């Protein structure tokens, strides 16, 4: 699959596997999707901590979603991915609007995939940098 419409359709099929997923609850919307680059947005509203700032965990959810979907696109049909490791450094607060996550691969292997994810605010300022590593399995866990 190389056509961006086909890839976004693949993301939509993933979403349909669980319409009540965390991705849906957080309001994450994909703008671009391929194994080489993924971009998604997420609203700050509804994803804040008590002080009204974007919750750090929400940034991590965005990063894990991007990295996991990228790993799944890289792995292809009939394979499943599970997260092994994720870390995040929070650089500044986001208070309103949307944040955008952009994921690019560090390594696209047969069994291990790693992405760097940069989250920015509406002014293009980096709010978070994350790295996610996923294991690629030949079939879904438990199947």
GUZA-178247 format. One record per residue (C-alpha): x, y negated, z; residue in one letter. Coordinates in Angstrom, 3 decimals. Last residue first. Layout:
N
+----------+----------+----------+-------+
|        x |        y |        z | lumza |
+----------+----------+----------+-------+
|        X |        Y |        Z |     a |
...
+----------+----------+----------+-------+
// end
This chain:
143
+----------+----------+----------+-------+
|        x |        y |        z | lumza |
+----------+----------+----------+-------+
|   -5.089 |   16.205 |   18.514 |     x |
|   -4.191 |   15.023 |   22.023 |     x |
|   -1.902 |   12.218 |   20.876 |     x |
|   -2.522 |   11.380 |   17.183 |     x |
|   -0.374 |   13.175 |   14.687 |     x |
|    3.160 |   13.029 |   13.307 |     x |
|    4.203 |   10.570 |   15.991 |     x |
|    5.893 |    7.158 |   15.593 |     x |
|    7.243 |    5.748 |   18.854 |     x |
|    6.896 |    2.005 |   19.289 |     x |
|    9.294 |   -0.728 |   20.469 |     x |
|    8.090 |   -4.251 |   21.190 |     x |
|   10.158 |   -7.410 |   21.570 |     x |
|    8.613 |  -10.671 |   22.729 |     x |
|    9.281 |  -14.384 |   22.449 |     x |
|    6.746 |  -16.768 |   23.955 |     x |
|    5.557 |  -20.378 |   23.727 |     x |
|    7.518 |  -21.450 |   20.667 |     x |
|    6.360 |  -24.857 |   19.462 |     x |
|    4.538 |  -24.898 |   16.115 |     x |
|    2.214 |  -27.723 |   17.155 |     x |
|   -0.724 |  -25.296 |   17.357 |     x |
|    1.203 |  -23.150 |   19.827 |     x |
|    3.749 |  -20.502 |   18.882 |     x |
|    4.192 |  -16.785 |   19.622 |     x |
|    7.297 |  -15.076 |   18.232 |     x |
|    7.238 |  -11.298 |   17.939 |     x |
|   10.347 |   -9.196 |   17.366 |     x |
|    9.503 |   -5.715 |   16.162 |     x |
|   10.885 |   -2.210 |   16.780 |     x |
|    9.947 |    1.111 |   15.163 |     x |
|   11.100 |    4.553 |   16.315 |     x |
|   10.338 |    7.891 |   14.609 |     x |
|   11.098 |    7.363 |   10.904 |     x |
|   12.826 |    4.034 |   11.459 |     x |
|   11.791 |    0.449 |   10.843 |     x |
|   14.177 |   -1.702 |   12.884 |     x |
|   14.091 |   -5.379 |   13.874 |     x |
|   10.785 |   -5.844 |   12.137 |     x |
|    9.029 |   -9.197 |   11.933 |     x |
|    6.018 |  -10.245 |   14.002 |     x |
|    4.410 |  -13.686 |   13.945 |     x |
|    1.987 |  -14.615 |   16.701 |     x |
|   -0.130 |  -17.740 |   16.483 |     x |
|   -1.654 |  -19.537 |   19.442 |     x |
|   -5.035 |  -21.186 |   19.304 |     x |
|   -6.542 |  -24.339 |   20.746 |     x |
|   -5.906 |  -25.275 |   24.351 |     x |
|   -3.427 |  -25.192 |   27.221 |     x |
|   -0.331 |  -23.437 |   25.889 |     x |
|    2.531 |  -23.265 |   28.364 |     x |
|    6.223 |  -23.099 |   27.553 |     x |
|    9.058 |  -20.599 |   27.112 |     x |
|    7.593 |  -17.271 |   28.234 |     x |
|   10.024 |  -14.380 |   27.707 |     x |
|    8.427 |  -11.075 |   26.875 |     x |
|    9.239 |   -7.396 |   27.033 |     x |
|    7.681 |   -4.308 |   25.504 |     x |
|    8.657 |   -0.655 |   25.590 |     x |
|    7.440 |    2.721 |   24.370 |     x |
|    4.172 |    1.862 |   22.620 |     x |
|    2.372 |    4.623 |   20.767 |     x |
|    2.079 |    5.142 |   17.027 |     x |
|    0.066 |    7.662 |   15.044 |     x |
|    0.654 |    9.400 |   11.722 |     x |
|   -1.866 |   10.729 |    9.205 |     x |
|   -1.776 |    7.603 |    7.082 |     x |
|    1.324 |    5.398 |    7.097 |     x |
|    4.122 |    4.947 |    9.603 |     x |
|    4.935 |    1.398 |    8.442 |     x |
|    1.304 |    0.289 |    8.705 |     x |
|    1.090 |    1.909 |   12.140 |     x |
|    4.313 |    0.195 |   13.254 |     x |
|    2.953 |   -3.155 |   12.086 |     x |
|   -0.311 |   -2.530 |   13.951 |     x |
|    1.626 |   -1.681 |   17.102 |     x |
|    3.909 |   -4.702 |   16.810 |     x |
|    1.065 |   -7.152 |   16.223 |     x |
|   -1.132 |   -5.745 |   18.985 |     x |
|    1.779 |   -5.601 |   21.404 |     x |
|    2.631 |   -9.246 |   20.736 |     x |
|   -0.967 |  -10.429 |   21.157 |     x |
|   -1.341 |   -8.415 |   24.363 |     x |
|    1.975 |   -9.873 |   25.587 |     x |
|    0.725 |  -13.405 |   24.953 |     x |
|   -2.423 |  -12.534 |   26.912 |     x |
|   -0.276 |  -11.226 |   29.761 |     x |
|    1.386 |  -14.621 |   30.017 |     x |
|   -2.044 |  -16.168 |   30.597 |     x |
|   -2.614 |  -19.271 |   28.483 |     x |
|   -2.874 |  -22.155 |   30.947 |     x |
|   -6.097 |  -23.137 |   32.721 |     x |
|   -4.571 |  -23.077 |   36.191 |     x |
|   -6.440 |  -19.839 |   37.067 |     x |
|   -4.905 |  -17.879 |   34.143 |     x |
|   -6.162 |  -18.242 |   30.600 |     x |
|   -7.403 |  -15.973 |   27.822 |     x |
|  -10.984 |  -17.237 |   27.538 |     x |
|   -9.868 |  -20.384 |   25.767 |     x |
|   -6.324 |  -19.929 |   24.388 |     x |
|   -7.684 |  -18.499 |   21.161 |     x |
|   -5.671 |  -15.821 |   19.337 |     x |
|   -4.047 |  -15.881 |   15.923 |     x |
|   -2.369 |  -13.170 |   13.885 |     x |
|    0.638 |  -12.894 |   11.565 |     x |
|    2.381 |   -9.698 |   10.503 |     x |
|    5.551 |   -9.320 |    8.487 |     x |
|    7.550 |   -6.409 |    7.016 |     x |
|    5.091 |   -3.578 |    7.776 |     x |
|    2.403 |   -5.715 |    6.169 |     x |
|   -0.368 |   -7.880 |    7.577 |     x |
|   -1.301 |  -11.538 |    7.254 |     x |
|   -4.023 |  -13.618 |    8.927 |     x |
|   -5.116 |  -11.142 |   11.584 |     x |
|   -7.601 |  -12.324 |   14.205 |     x |
|   -7.200 |  -11.702 |   17.948 |     x |
|  -10.273 |  -12.753 |   19.953 |     x |
|   -9.040 |  -11.298 |   23.271 |     x |
|  -12.063 |   -8.991 |   23.616 |     x |
|  -11.633 |   -7.748 |   20.040 |     x |
|   -7.937 |   -6.897 |   20.454 |     x |
|   -8.795 |   -5.316 |   23.822 |     x |
|  -10.932 |   -2.807 |   21.971 |     x |
|  -14.751 |   -2.744 |   21.921 |     x |
|  -15.028 |   -2.057 |   18.171 |     x |
|  -12.770 |    0.992 |   18.566 |     x |
|  -11.852 |    2.802 |   15.345 |     x |
|  -13.329 |   -0.165 |   13.453 |     x |
|  -10.296 |   -2.304 |   14.282 |     x |
|   -8.005 |    0.245 |   12.612 |     x |
|  -10.195 |    0.131 |    9.481 |     x |
|   -9.904 |   -3.683 |    9.525 |     x |
|   -6.106 |   -3.414 |    9.708 |     x |
|   -6.172 |   -1.098 |    6.676 |     x |
|   -8.369 |   -3.653 |    4.880 |     x |
|   -5.750 |   -6.305 |    5.715 |     x |
|   -3.193 |   -4.028 |    4.068 |     x |
|   -5.345 |   -3.488 |    0.976 |     x |
|   -5.873 |   -7.262 |    0.641 |     x |
|   -2.109 |   -7.814 |    1.047 |     x |
|   -1.397 |   -5.464 |   -1.882 |     x |
|    1.575 |   -3.247 |   -1.047 |     x |
|    0.000 |    0.000 |    0.000 |     x |
+----------+----------+----------+-------+
// end
